[in-house]
Structures are given as C-alpha cells and as structure tokens.
C-alpha cells in the first residue's frame, strides 16, 4: 500500500504540483485518510519518502557506475549523465520551484545530491583529460557549465512531452551531441 500511495502522489504532483492534498490521494486510490496515515504521519513524510527513494536510487546507480572499471571515461560520463531515478518526473522545473518554496528541507537534499553528482562528473572529466580520452584544450569549468546547462534542459518536461520525446531519449540525445558533436565522424 505504501508504494501505491507514493506512486499516486507522484502522479498528483505531475498533475497539480506540490499543492495536492491528502484528499486528492484518497479519492484517486479509493481509500480513506486513515489508510494513508497508517503508513505516513503527514503529507511531508510522503514527500520525504519519495525524495529519499529517488536520491538513494540515484546514488546506488552512480556508485555502481563509478565502481565499474570495465567502462571507459566516456562511457561512464555518458551513463552518469543519463542516470534517472524511478520518480524522475519530479525533476521538473515548476515542481522543483514549488518544492523549494513549500518543502525546503527536501529541496536542500535534492540540491546537495545534484552538487555531489556534478562533482563526480567533474572528477571523471578531469581524469579523462589526464589520460587523453578527453580533449585537453578546454576549460573544465566551461565544460561543466555546458554539461550542467544541457542536462538542466531536461527539467522542462513540458517541452519534451509536447514533442513526444521521453526524458530518457532527450538525455541520450543531449549527451551524444555534447560528447560527439553534430558533425558525422566521416566528415570531421
């Protein structure tokens, strides 16, 4: 039941943002408030559970990826930039803005996790430059700025939905453009 409730909350967040009510959830699931409160003490705890699950899942995927010595720097960078948690729908700019306003503690967790992910990505890029797998003529700060801004475009899920592109497809295309460019290899 706990999982059904959290999934429904994610759907409600997508529809109505962070201003959904517990009544919205009970109506959608056809359950009583008592059932919800048997599993969660408050709406805030439901949000916290969702955020914690997203962050734990992202951390696990990132740690597994970073520990895999069979992958090249480029493959690790590509895969790291494409890590999506199960509830990736919450990584939407308007939702995150509302979270920052109404659930600042959860926002701080997400922001800290993103900063940690960017640090890991930067370390990979620096290692790739040292080994010659990545061109050394560019500023790491500029590379990071471009990567972060490009990945942040996926937080405009309305654009991707409007154009029938999934967030996963968008991330893959963005990463390919950034890593391999727009010019075909045989035309370089």
Secondary structure, DSSP 8 states (H G I E B T S, - for coil): -HHHHHHHHHHHHHHHGGG--HHHHHHHHT--HHHHHHH-SSHHHHHHHHHHHHHHHHHHHHHHHHH-TTS-HHHHHHHHHT---TTGGG--HHHHHHHHHH-HHHHHHHHHHHHHHHHHHHHHHHHHHHHTSS-SSS-HHHHHHHHHHHHHGGG-HHHHHHTT--HHHHHHHHHHHHHH-SS-GGG-
